[in-house]
Amino acid sequence: MKYVIFILTFIYVFQLNIHSQETLHINFEETVVRAINLSKEDPDSAISILDDMKRIQAERGDTTMLIQCLLGMSSIQADRLNHGDAYDHAGEALFLAEEFEDTLLMTEAYSLFGKLNYVFNQKEAARTYLLNACELSKSLLSEGRIKAENMLNAYFNLALYNRWYNQYDLAISYLDSCYAISDTIIHDAVDRAYLDAEKGQIFLKMGKADEAINVLIPVSLIFEDLESSTLDATEDKAFLILLYSMLGDAYRELKEVDLAMFFYEKSIKAGELYKMHLGQKPYVLERYAWMLFERGWYVEAYANLKEAKRLNDRYFGALSFQNSDFITVKNRYREELLKKSKALNQNKMALVKVEKSVLRLKRILIMSLLLLVFTLILLFRIYKKTKRSEKSNEIQQKQTLSKAQLARKNKHLYDYTLRLIEREEIIVNLSSQLEKGGTTSEKKAVLKSVKQSSKGLWQDFNSRFMEVNLGFYERLLGSVPGLSAADQKICALIKLNFSGKEMAFILGISVGSVHMARHRLRKKMKMERDESLSEFIDSV
């Protein structure tokens, strides 16, 4: 009877634990969404909440939520013009997303990290990350994992990048792709107006001031007519700060001083009203100061130029005025993250409701099955008891012999793999020497053949390992459920006592990644500091 009670209690507690874990995950997602919403009013509190959440997720081992916290913190810090902190958070998020091969979060991290590299004028790095985000978005869109709006954002970021580096044909090409996607989805006038504003900015950079004005004036009217009744509407309304600045630049280009000063003044006033796009103010003040100087109002010009320098030093530090244009572009990434988090939260809540409705049925089925299980257990115990005494000596002898044989086979496998590693190192060195000596067509063919023959070191090892250690992975997963394929690889190499360097060479990763993987294994196995990971795996 005690076995029935034990099994019943175990199954019940197990199901309750799964249910509570999923509910807890949903609560964490709600907290992330609330923090991102709060960032518009109280960014310090939002950062504090996400920082606490990050520590909790690191302890719980929830990598997905940890990455989302880091991306949220980076986005908020970027809005506050704390680009150093934003860069660090985005870089950490990207590292984790790549390590765990979460393509959806990798796309978001590539996009944000690319824009931050763009702020720091890291041209090639920014281009690489933004293109990576675009390519991943295409794959995710074809799989139905993201919506067309996400693809639009990827193209829009590339349009911004190419406009900034004066590659206007490419910028217009990417912007045309944005328009094409926009035509296929439900977009209100404001969303479309952001695309038009970028077109006007490109015209302005190309020296086509008249065409820029023809585009930007209707766009500014759309934003002026908005009602700032919500935070999102206020943020849209604040885009006038940038629009007025662009119009000021356009009229300045046309030597229409009065109109240029008029729009610069409107940009400054809008900035004081909405307290957003702070990075634009020093840029506008500098332009406005030169207009005052041309009018002969030297005292006012000096005062504005001095304020521009003060704000520039405060907001950008080592950054220059050249970065103000990108920094103040409306951050659509944060809005998309918020939408995704809300959608994910709704799906999770719906899943919880469904699970509640079927939970009772599951319990009834489990109780029925328990009666059958109890009967089978009793029969099995009787059978096992009758066979145990006659087989115990035979099993013990076989185990002793098997362990000795296994040890010898593993020793041969270890020596064989070391020879493979030495061979691969020699091949790598020879390939390097060949490459240093130039690359003729014959050398390229040799190098290609060498590289192809050098692949599959892990597969060769693993196939031999499984032949020698039959059922190792099954026993390992039985002892520690939930181990990933990468975790199982590390366990196999630990069983044969390979060093960190040797593991790294076999798996094609860095030694640091091996150490991190070992640390993650200990956490999953809930091992204390004084417990040996090698001894545990060797006993499996």
Backbone hydrogen bonds, N-H to C=O, Kabsch-Sander energy under -0.5 kcal/mol:
donor,donor_aa,acceptor,acceptor_aa,energy
5,I,1,M,-2.0
6,F,2,K,-2.1
7,I,3,Y,-2.6
8,L,4,V,-2.7
9,T,5,I,-2.5
10,F,6,F,-2.5
11,I,7,I,-2.6
12,Y,8,L,-2.1
13,V,9,T,-2.7
14,F,10,F,-2.6
15,Q,11,I,-2.3
16,L,12,Y,-2.2
17,N,13,V,-2.4
18,I,14,F,-2.2
19,H,15,Q,-2.4
20,S,16,L,-2.5
21,Q,17,N,-2.3
22,E,18,I,-2.1
23,T,19,H,-2.1
24,L,20,S,-2.3
25,H,21,Q,-2.1
26,I,22,E,-2.0
27,N,23,T,-2.1
28,F,24,L,-2.0
29,E,25,H,-2.0
30,E,26,I,-2.2
31,T,27,N,-1.8
32,V,28,F,-2.0
33,V,29,E,-2.2
34,R,30,E,-2.4
35,A,31,T,-2.4
36,I,32,V,-2.2
37,N,33,V,-2.3
38,L,34,R,-2.7
39,S,35,A,-1.4
40,K,37,N,-1.2
41,E,38,L,-1.5
42,D,38,L,-3.5
46,A,42,D,-2.0
47,I,43,P,-2.6
48,S,44,D,-2.2
49,I,45,S,-2.5
50,L,46,A,-2.4
51,D,47,I,-2.4
52,D,48,S,-2.2
53,M,49,I,-2.5
54,K,50,L,-2.3
55,R,51,D,-1.8
56,I,52,D,-2.0
57,Q,53,M,-2.7
58,A,54,K,-2.1
59,E,55,R,-1.9
60,R,56,I,-2.3
61,G,57,Q,-1.5
62,D,57,Q,-1.5
63,T,61,G,-1.4
66,L,62,D,-2.0
67,I,63,T,-2.6
68,Q,64,T,-2.0
69,C,65,M,-2.3
70,L,66,L,-2.1
71,L,67,I,-2.7
72,G,68,Q,-2.4
73,M,69,C,-2.5
74,S,70,L,-2.5
75,S,71,L,-2.4
76,I,72,G,-2.3
77,Q,73,M,-2.6
78,A,74,S,-2.2
79,D,75,S,-2.0
80,R,76,I,-1.6
81,L,78,A,-1.3
82,N,77,Q,-2.7
83,H,81,L,-1.5
86,A,82,N,-2.3
87,Y,83,H,-2.4
88,D,84,G,-2.0
89,H,85,D,-2.5
90,A,86,A,-2.4
91,G,87,Y,-2.4
92,E,88,D,-2.2
93,A,89,H,-2.3
94,L,90,A,-2.5
95,F,91,G,-2.2
96,L,92,E,-2.2
97,A,93,A,-2.6
98,E,94,L,-2.4
99,E,95,F,-2.2
100,F,96,L,-2.4
101,E,98,E,-0.7
102,D,97,A,-2.0
103,T,101,E,-1.1
106,M,102,D,-2.6
107,T,103,T,-2.0
108,E,104,L,-1.5
109,A,105,L,-2.7
110,Y,106,M,-3.0
111,S,107,T,-2.1
112,L,108,E,-2.4
113,F,109,A,-2.9
114,G,110,Y,-2.5
115,K,111,S,-2.0
116,L,112,L,-1.9
117,N,113,F,-2.2
118,Y,114,G,-1.8
119,V,115,K,-1.7
120,F,116,L,-1.7
121,N,118,Y,-1.6
122,Q,117,N,-3.2
123,K,121,N,-1.4
126,A,122,Q,-2.8
127,R,123,K,-2.3
128,T,124,E,-2.5
129,Y,125,A,-2.4
130,L,126,A,-2.4
131,L,127,R,-2.3
132,N,128,T,-2.2
133,A,129,Y,-2.3
134,C,130,L,-1.9
135,E,131,L,-2.7
136,L,132,N,-2.6
137,S,133,A,-2.1
138,K,134,C,-2.0
139,S,135,E,-1.9
140,L,136,L,-2.8
141,L,137,S,-2.6
142,S,138,K,-2.2
143,E,139,S,-1.5
144,G,141,L,-1.1
145,R,140,L,-2.7
146,I,140,L,-0.8
150,N,147,K,-1.0
151,M,147,K,-1.0
152,L,148,A,-2.2
153,N,149,E,-1.9
154,A,150,N,-1.7
155,Y,151,M,-2.1
156,F,152,L,-2.4
157,N,153,N,-2.3
158,L,154,A,-1.4
159,A,155,Y,-2.0
160,L,156,F,-2.3
161,Y,157,N,-2.3
162,N,158,L,-2.4
163,R,159,A,-2.2
164,W,160,L,-2.4
165,Y,161,Y,-1.7
166,N,163,R,-1.6
167,Q,162,N,-3.3
168,Y,166,N,-1.1
171,A,167,Q,-2.2
172,I,168,Y,-2.7
173,S,169,D,-2.1
174,Y,170,L,-2.6
175,L,171,A,-2.2
176,D,172,I,-2.5
177,S,173,S,-1.6
178,C,174,Y,-1.7
179,Y,175,L,-2.3
180,A,176,D,-2.3
181,I,177,S,-2.2
182,S,178,C,-2.7
183,D,179,Y,-1.8
184,T,180,A,-0.5
184,T,181,I,-1.4
185,I,181,I,-0.6
185,I,182,S,-0.8
187,H,185,I,-0.8
192,R,188,D,-1.8
193,A,189,A,-2.0
194,Y,190,V,-1.5
195,L,191,D,-1.0
196,D,192,R,-2.0
197,A,193,A,-2.6
198,E,194,Y,-1.8
199,K,195,L,-2.0
200,G,196,D,-2.6
201,Q,197,A,-2.1
202,I,198,E,-2.3
203,F,199,K,-2.5
204,L,200,G,-2.2
205,K,201,Q,-2.3
206,M,202,I,-1.8
207,G,204,L,-1.4
208,K,203,F,-2.8
209,A,207,G,-1.0
212,A,208,K,-2.2
213,I,209,A,-2.5
214,N,210,D,-2.1
215,V,211,E,-1.3
216,L,212,A,-2.9
217,I,213,I,-2.4
219,V,215,V,-1.2
220,S,216,L,-2.7
221,L,217,I,-1.8
222,I,218,P,-1.6
223,F,219,V,-1.8
224,E,220,S,-2.2
225,D,221,L,-1.5
226,L,223,F,-0.9
228,S,226,L,-0.6
229,S,227,E,-1.8
234,T,230,T,-2.5
235,E,231,L,-2.3
236,D,232,D,-2.2
237,K,233,A,-2.7
238,A,234,T,-2.2
239,F,236,D,-1.4
240,L,237,K,-1.9
241,I,238,A,-2.0
242,L,239,F,-0.8
243,L,239,F,-2.1
244,Y,240,L,-3.1
245,S,241,I,-1.3
246,M,242,L,-2.5
247,L,243,L,-2.5
248,G,244,Y,-2.4
249,D,245,S,-2.2
250,A,246,M,-2.4
251,Y,247,L,-2.6
252,R,248,G,-2.0
253,E,249,D,-2.1
254,L,250,A,-1.4
255,K,252,R,-1.3
256,E,251,Y,-2.6
257,V,255,K,-1.3
260,A,256,E,-2.3
261,M,257,V,-2.9
262,F,258,D,-2.2
263,F,259,L,-2.2
264,Y,260,A,-2.2
265,E,261,M,-2.5
266,K,262,F,-1.8
267,S,263,F,-2.2
268,I,264,Y,-2.2
269,K,265,E,-2.4
270,A,266,K,-2.4
271,G,267,S,-2.1
272,E,268,I,-2.0
273,L,269,K,-1.8
274,Y,270,A,-2.7
275,K,271,G,-2.0
280,Q,277,H,-1.8
281,K,277,H,-0.5
281,K,278,L,-0.9
283,Y,279,G,-0.6
284,V,280,Q,-2.4
285,L,281,K,-3.0
286,E,282,P,-2.0
287,R,283,Y,-1.9
288,Y,284,V,-3.1
289,A,285,L,-2.4
290,W,286,E,-1.7
291,M,287,R,-1.6
292,L,288,Y,-2.2
293,F,289,A,-2.3
294,E,290,W,-2.0
295,R,291,M,-1.3
296,G,292,L,-0.5
296,G,293,F,-1.2
297,W,292,L,-2.5
298,Y,296,G,-1.4
301,A,297,W,-2.2
302,Y,298,Y,-2.7
303,A,299,V,-2.2
304,N,300,E,-2.3
305,L,301,A,-2.4
306,K,302,Y,-2.6
307,E,303,A,-2.1
308,A,304,N,-2.3
309,K,305,L,-2.1
310,R,306,K,-2.1
311,L,307,E,-2.6
312,N,308,A,-2.5
313,D,309,K,-2.5
314,R,310,R,-2.0
315,Y,311,L,-2.9
316,F,312,N,-2.5
317,G,312,N,-0.9
317,G,313,D,-0.6
319,L,316,F,-2.6
323,N,320,S,-1.8
324,S,321,F,-1.5
327,I,323,N,-2.2
328,T,324,S,-1.6
329,V,326,F,-1.6
332,R,330,K,-1.5
335,E,331,N,-0.7
336,E,332,R,-2.2
337,L,333,Y,-2.5
338,L,334,R,-2.1
339,K,335,E,-2.3
340,K,336,E,-2.6
341,S,337,L,-2.5
342,K,338,L,-2.4
343,A,339,K,-2.5
344,L,340,K,-2.7
345,N,341,S,-2.3
346,Q,342,K,-2.3
347,N,343,A,-2.2
348,K,344,L,-2.3
349,M,345,N,-2.4
350,A,346,Q,-2.2
351,L,347,N,-2.1
352,V,348,K,-2.2
353,K,349,M,-2.0
354,V,350,A,-2.0
355,E,351,L,-2.4
356,K,352,V,-2.1
357,S,353,K,-1.8
358,V,354,V,-1.4
359,L,355,E,-1.0
360,R,356,K,-0.6
362,K,358,V,-2.2
363,R,359,L,-2.2
364,I,360,R,-2.1
365,L,361,L,-2.4
366,I,362,K,-2.7
367,M,363,R,-2.5
368,S,364,I,-2.0
369,L,365,L,-2.4
370,L,366,I,-2.3
371,L,367,M,-1.2
372,L,368,S,-1.1
373,V,369,L,-3.0
374,F,370,L,-3.1
375,T,371,L,-1.9
376,L,372,L,-2.4
377,I,373,V,-2.6
378,L,374,F,-2.2
379,L,375,T,-2.2
380,F,376,L,-2.6
381,R,377,I,-2.8
382,I,378,L,-2.1
383,Y,379,L,-2.3
384,K,380,F,-3.1
385,K,381,R,-2.4
386,T,382,I,-1.8
387,K,383,Y,-1.5
388,R,384,K,-1.9
389,S,385,K,-0.8
391,K,387,K,-1.5
392,S,388,R,-1.6
393,N,389,S,-0.6
395,I,391,K,-3.0
396,Q,392,S,-2.2
397,Q,393,N,-2.3
398,K,394,E,-2.2
399,Q,395,I,-2.9
400,T,396,Q,-2.3
401,L,397,Q,-2.4
402,S,398,K,-3.2
403,K,399,Q,-2.7
404,A,400,T,-1.8
405,Q,401,L,-2.5
406,L,402,S,-3.2
407,A,403,K,-2.4
408,R,404,A,-2.0
409,K,405,Q,-2.7
410,N,406,L,-3.0
411,K,407,A,-2.0
412,H,408,R,-2.3
413,L,409,K,-2.7
414,Y,410,N,-2.8
415,D,411,K,-2.5
416,Y,412,H,-2.7
417,T,413,L,-2.5
418,L,414,Y,-2.3
419,R,415,D,-2.0
420,L,416,Y,-2.0
421,I,417,T,-2.8
422,E,418,L,-2.6
423,R,419,R,-2.5
424,E,420,L,-2.9
425,E,421,I,-2.6
426,I,422,E,-2.2
427,I,423,R,-2.5
428,V,424,E,-2.8
429,N,425,E,-2.5
430,L,426,I,-2.8
431,S,427,I,-2.7
432,S,428,V,-2.4
433,Q,429,N,-2.3
434,L,430,L,-2.4
435,E,431,S,-2.4
436,K,432,S,-2.2
437,G,433,Q,-1.4
438,G,435,E,-1.5
440,T,438,G,-0.5
444,K,440,T,-2.8
445,A,441,S,-2.0
446,V,442,E,-2.2
447,L,443,K,-3.3
448,K,444,K,-2.7
449,S,445,A,-2.3
450,V,446,V,-2.8
451,K,447,L,-2.9
452,Q,448,K,-2.2
453,S,449,S,-2.2
454,S,450,V,-1.6
455,K,451,K,-0.6
455,K,452,Q,-0.8
457,L,454,S,-0.5
460,D,456,G,-2.7
461,F,457,L,-2.3
462,N,458,W,-3.5
463,S,459,Q,-2.4
464,R,460,D,-1.6
465,F,461,F,-2.7
466,M,462,N,-2.6
467,E,463,S,-1.3
468,V,464,R,-1.8
469,N,465,F,-3.4
470,L,468,V,-0.9
472,F,469,N,-1.9
475,R,471,G,-2.5
476,L,472,F,-2.6
477,L,473,Y,-2.7
478,G,474,E,-1.8
479,S,475,R,-1.8
480,V,476,L,-3.1
483,L,480,V,-0.8
488,Q,484,S,-2.1
489,K,485,A,-1.9
490,I,486,A,-1.9
491,C,487,D,-2.2
492,A,488,Q,-2.2
493,L,489,K,-2.0
494,I,490,I,-2.5
495,K,491,C,-2.2
496,L,492,A,-0.9
497,N,494,I,-2.0
498,F,493,L,-2.0
503,M,499,S,-2.7
504,A,500,G,-2.4
505,F,501,K,-2.0
506,I,502,E,-2.3
507,L,503,M,-2.6
508,G,504,A,-1.4
509,I,504,A,-1.8
514,V,510,S,-1.5
515,H,511,V,-2.3
516,M,512,G,-2.3
517,A,513,S,-2.2
518,R,514,V,-2.3
519,H,515,H,-2.3
520,R,516,M,-2.3
521,L,517,A,-2.1
522,R,518,R,-2.1
523,K,519,H,-1.7
524,K,520,R,-2.2
525,M,521,L,-2.3
526,K,523,K,-0.9
527,M,522,R,-2.2
531,E,528,E,-1.2
533,L,531,E,-0.6
536,F,532,S,-1.7
537,I,533,L,-2.3
538,D,534,S,-2.5
539,S,535,E,-1.2
540,V,537,I,-1.2
